[in-house]
């Protein structure tokens, strides 16, 4: 019950922060290169190399740990934040546990920097 109450409070705060049109845009572009939060992250000077959804949460991947931590510090509690090295292991475990190892069934990872995309996707 306590969690549901907190979630409802968060939803009300989100609705107060955005118009209905903005909420629709957020919903349609969630976890994609057109993500509203991704635009805010880039506007703040950060350069994520990938974006996806992990456990229903927008997830941002960066080249290094320092930029990952700086972006997370600025934007938390929104999103999940990974440096490239830790992302690879996390993704592999996630796909194995949740999708039975079927990468095609898992949410798409959009590589914003194609140098980091798996070789078979280039």
C-alpha positions as CSV (number, residue, x, y, z in Angstrom):
1,X,0.0,0.0,0.0
2,X,2.7,2.4,0.9
3,X,4.4,2.0,-2.5
4,X,1.1,2.5,-4.4
5,X,0.5,5.7,-2.5
6,X,4.0,6.9,-3.3
7,X,3.6,5.9,-7.0
8,X,0.3,7.9,-7.2
9,X,2.0,10.9,-5.7
10,X,4.8,10.6,-8.3
11,X,2.2,10.3,-11.1
12,X,0.4,13.4,-10.0
13,X,3.7,15.3,-9.8
14,X,4.6,14.1,-13.4
15,X,1.2,15.2,-14.7
16,X,1.7,18.6,-13.1
17,X,5.1,18.9,-14.7
18,X,4.0,18.1,-18.3
19,X,1.1,18.9,-20.5
20,X,-1.1,16.1,-21.9
21,X,0.7,16.5,-25.3
22,X,4.1,16.2,-23.7
23,X,3.1,13.1,-21.8
24,X,1.9,11.6,-25.1
25,X,5.3,12.4,-26.7
26,X,7.1,10.9,-23.7
27,X,5.1,7.7,-24.0
28,X,5.6,7.3,-27.7
29,X,9.3,7.9,-27.7
30,X,10.2,6.2,-24.4
31,X,13.5,4.3,-24.7
32,X,14.2,5.5,-28.3
33,X,16.5,8.0,-29.9
34,X,13.6,10.5,-29.8
35,X,13.2,10.2,-26.0
36,X,12.3,13.4,-24.3
37,X,14.7,12.6,-21.4
38,X,17.4,11.8,-23.9
39,X,17.0,15.3,-25.4
40,X,17.3,16.8,-21.9
41,X,20.4,14.7,-21.3
42,X,22.0,15.9,-24.5
43,X,21.0,19.5,-23.9
44,X,22.9,19.3,-20.6
45,X,26.1,18.4,-22.5
46,X,26.1,14.6,-22.0
47,X,26.7,12.2,-24.9
48,X,25.1,8.8,-24.3
49,X,26.2,6.1,-26.8
50,X,23.0,4.0,-26.4
51,X,19.5,4.0,-25.1
52,X,17.0,1.2,-24.4
53,X,14.5,0.1,-21.8
54,X,15.5,-2.3,-19.0
55,X,12.8,-3.5,-16.6
56,X,10.4,-0.8,-17.8
57,X,12.9,2.0,-17.1
58,X,14.6,4.2,-19.7
59,X,18.3,3.1,-19.7
60,X,21.2,5.2,-20.9
61,X,24.6,3.9,-21.9
62,X,27.8,6.0,-21.8
63,X,31.4,5.4,-22.9
64,X,32.9,5.8,-19.5
65,X,32.1,5.7,-15.8
66,X,32.8,9.3,-15.1
67,X,30.2,10.7,-17.5
68,X,27.7,8.0,-16.5
69,X,28.0,9.1,-12.8
70,X,27.8,12.8,-13.7
71,X,24.6,12.3,-15.8
72,X,23.0,10.0,-13.2
73,X,23.7,12.6,-10.5
74,X,22.0,15.3,-12.5
75,X,19.0,13.3,-13.6
76,X,18.2,10.7,-11.0
77,X,15.7,9.4,-10.0
78,X,14.8,9.2,-13.7
79,X,16.4,6.5,-15.8
80,X,19.0,3.8,-15.3
81,X,22.7,4.6,-16.0
82,X,25.5,2.3,-17.3
83,X,29.0,2.8,-18.6
84,X,29.7,0.6,-21.6
85,X,31.7,-2.0,-19.7
86,X,29.1,-2.7,-17.1
87,X,26.3,-2.6,-19.7
88,X,27.5,-5.6,-21.7
89,X,27.4,-7.9,-18.7
90,X,24.1,-6.5,-17.5
91,X,22.4,-6.8,-20.9
92,X,23.7,-10.4,-21.3
93,X,22.3,-11.4,-17.9
94,X,19.0,-9.6,-18.4
95,X,18.4,-11.2,-21.8
96,X,19.3,-14.6,-20.4
97,X,17.1,-14.3,-17.3
98,X,14.1,-12.5,-18.6
99,X,14.0,-13.5,-22.3
100,X,15.5,-17.0,-22.1
101,X,18.6,-15.8,-24.0
102,X,16.5,-14.6,-27.0
103,X,18.1,-11.3,-27.9
104,X,15.4,-10.7,-30.6
105,X,12.7,-10.8,-28.0
106,X,14.4,-8.3,-25.7
107,X,13.9,-4.5,-26.0
108,X,15.9,-2.9,-28.8
109,X,19.2,-1.1,-27.9
110,X,19.5,2.0,-30.0
111,X,23.2,2.7,-30.6
112,X,23.6,6.4,-30.9
113,X,27.4,5.9,-31.5
114,X,27.6,3.1,-34.1
115,X,31.2,2.4,-32.9
116,X,29.7,0.6,-29.9
117,X,27.1,-1.4,-31.7
118,X,27.6,-5.1,-31.9
119,X,29.6,-6.0,-35.1
120,X,26.6,-7.8,-36.7
121,X,24.5,-4.6,-36.5
122,X,26.9,-2.2,-38.3
